[in-house]
Amino acid sequence: MAIGGTAEDVRRANLSAILTLLYRNGPLSRAALATRTGRNRSTIGSLVGDLGELGLVEERDPDTMGRVGRPSPVAHLRPEVAAIAVNPEIDLLTIGLVGLDGGVRRVIRHVYDRIPTTAEVLSITSAVISGMAMELGSMRVVGIGVAVPGQIRTSDGLVRNAPHLNWHDEPFAEPLAEATGYPVHVANDAALGALAEHEFGAGRGSQHLVYLNGGASGIGGGVITGGTLLGGTAGHAGEFGHIRISSSATVDSAGISGTLEAEVTRLELLEALGLESVEPAQFAEALLADRSAPVRKIVHRQLGHLGSALAAAINIFNPQVIALGGFLATLLAYDPEVLESAVAAAALAPSLESVKITAAALGDDLLMIGAARMAFAGLLQDPGSAARV
């Protein structure tokens, strides 16, 4: 592919291409990088050398046992380059340290006994990051990515509307940046989940993906079309939870009746199981083990509504993959045939032929990886910015 612009522009684009390949695919040899980029081995060697001088890449000798010929050095991302990921929920604040190599180094969870205010989340997040000072001192932290269950103005990190948290027009990026000294980027949690699943999970290798997540704060989603996240005018695209799928008077967090989020809820399932709020893994284990008639009836009704929403997504976006996260993945695992039947009843047959409905592959690390991806975006686009970190 030809790249226009100045020599510096071309160099920046080439460095970005190499760094992004390593980020998405893991360690690659010079030979593999040359094949994937169409550049010659000499150019690849120079580019990898530049990334090494920037402290982003290191080369290691490959495992040559049983091989003949001169081995090609393998480029690895340096594990000390990292981002901080933050995910506030109504009952839990999760803060993680994620390496550029994709490794989730550490996860800290703070449980709430009530829904936190923005000020409380900012204060706790700042305190946790301050407490990690010694650990972070040995890393090269490029920034903070925040995944919020709500509508976010991504240009400045303003939380426009996070109804379950009761946050409305709350600044978040700027005060957290001031408190920590790191650049901060904020986006919708499900949109970041869609990006993570597209690049590293169930949607890897596909160009068209729909991701839906179900959590304590309701249902959100994200759409990847042509390999790009669909953001909309202000970054609010993908609010699948507010699709109206029934004539029920039950309202969702936005006050809209008969929506997916109103009809398909984790809370109803918890109540049917006789449980209070529990960790996602405990919830999944309890639900999948309970095949009693009352629980099965609720699950099947929720699967029917979920199937209607997924069929609408198939008809509109014609995806290759639909990935379900959170408790929606547990619903799928409970009775996949019921969901498949509900989808088939409302989806257009030609579009349905090419779609795969599956559980999200990244599990508990999903939002940590997605939030960190946002913090890494500037570095991946311009690896030379590492010299300023």
Summary of the structure (lengths in Angstrom):
residues: 389
radius of gyration: 22.2
end to end distance: 30.2
largest distance: 70.9
contacts: 1358
relative contact order: 0.12
helix: 46%
strand: 24%
